[in-house]
Amino acid sequence: MTVGVKPPSWTEKAGLSTGYVNYEDSISPQFYELEREAVFKRAWLNVGRVEQLPRKGSYITKEIEVAKTSIIVVRGTDGIVRAFHNVCRHRGNKILWDHTPQDDSAGFCRQFMCKYHGWRYGLDGQLNFVLQEDEFFDMDKSSLGLVPVHCEVWEGFIFVNLAETPSQTLSDFLGPMMKGLEGYPFGLMTERYGFKANINSNWKLFLDAFQEYYHAPVLHSQQQVSSLRSYETAFKLPYVTTSGPHRAVSTGGFKGVPRHLTPLDQMYPIEQVTEAGLMGPWHRPDHPELQPENLPPGRNPGGIDPWSITNFQIFPNFVILVYDRGWYLTYNYWPTSVNTHVWEMNYYFPAARTVSERIQHEVTATVSKDAALQDAATLDGTQRGLESGVVSSFPLSDQEVTVRHFHSTIAEWVDLYRGERARTGGIA
């Protein structure tokens, strides 16, 4: 390195502008409508995991309000996972729902039957039965199956694409960054703790909060377990990468256990008693599949040592956080309007073999959820501040390069959609 020459910043390495970022994309109803079409009806969207479909005939439904649709995801009699729009071909009734049509549902069945007039569909989506079929005119049942949705599975994660013809396969969409994570034993972690909340902010604002750590020493001052964070020096970003529309941030950690490295007043008492907390159980599970030498290097793409977490931001609204100590966490952000969204958080651990392990998992989920709610508590204020219109563009630090990349990518997808609409004579 040449003496006196400052190395390029993360922002410069990513090829991004260092100017102010405009947040009109988080408050404009017009932009939200474009975003619905340009992003959520074209990108691959994570809707669940294969463990939710344990046997043939298992199904889940997913309400995707931002796309104004509901889908059925089912494991067919041939074992293949498929997806369909949750709409009867007779008169448009939603086929599968439990207590209310607005909520997700799950279950097991041998066929799907519309609650309205009893039309029945096989698990492959084919129309099998029409009540009083002879009363219809020139009916061709083979052309009246459930409308399919493109569905692919990656490492046990189920993705759908609502486009008529996706521009990329799921593998190509995920790209090389996620390919480096292939082989991670996600399927081993079947003990799940899930939380869901309605948030009064644009979906991007919460995703922003979880993809930068600049806020950590202030907002999470009680939970400082890493030498990379302090109230005085803030968070030092050790590694960040962008890959197409996706991003990843790795954070440093500690060797040994936190009891010997962290002041006790920076822990909750329950963490000391159970030896578990924000970063998970203090001791790695003894599963052979979870030993570092057996794990893919892509979990820590920057080779950070000591390493704690890699935060994989999969465009547009799905996040996987892989933790050094053998567990992982996911976030999904589902827009419901320009200034509201549904936030889903799921914790995954290897199935507990002792009561102590079960308690450690529950403590981890509880302490981590508490930290996440600290982030959520700021969002109403952020949304209101933006909607006041007093300030529209904001400076972002190099520590917030992922935020800059995310909003830039959203703008690119919307601009591409606008261009296509203009060329075809549509209104953009």
HULINHU-V561729 format. One record per run of one state. SS is the DSSP state (@ for helix, = for strand, . for the rest). FROM is the first residue (numbers start at 0). LEN is the number of residues. If there is no record, write none. Layout:
{{SS	FROM	LEN} {SS	FROM	LEN}}
This chain:
{{.	0	9} {@	9	4} {.	13	7} {=	20	2} {.	22	1} {@	23	3} {.	26	2} {@	28	12} {.	40	4} {=	44	5} {@	49	3} {.	52	5} {=	57	7} {@	64	3} {.	67	1} {=	68	7} {.	75	5} {=	80	5} {.	85	20} {=	105	3} {.	108	3} {=	111	2} {.	113	6} {=	119	2} {.	121	5} {=	126	3} {.	129	3} {@	132	3} {.	135	5} {@	140	3} {.	143	4} {=	147	7} {.	154	2} {=	156	5} {.	161	8} {@	169	10} {.	179	6} {@	185	3} {.	188	2} {=	190	9} {.	199	3} {@	202	9} {.	211	4} {@	215	4} {.	219	19} {=	238	5} {.	243	2} {=	245	7} {.	252	5} {@	257	3} {.	260	3} {@	263	3} {.	266	2} {@	268	6} {.	274	1} {=	275	2} {.	277	2} {=	279	2} {.	281	6} {@	287	3} {.	290	1} {@	291	3} {.	294	2} {@	296	4} {.	300	6} {=	306	8} {.	314	3} {=	317	6} {.	323	3} {=	326	11} {.	337	2} {=	339	10} {.	349	5} {@	354	22} {.	376	2} {@	378	9} {.	387	5} {=	392	2} {.	394	3} {@	397	26} {.	423	5}}
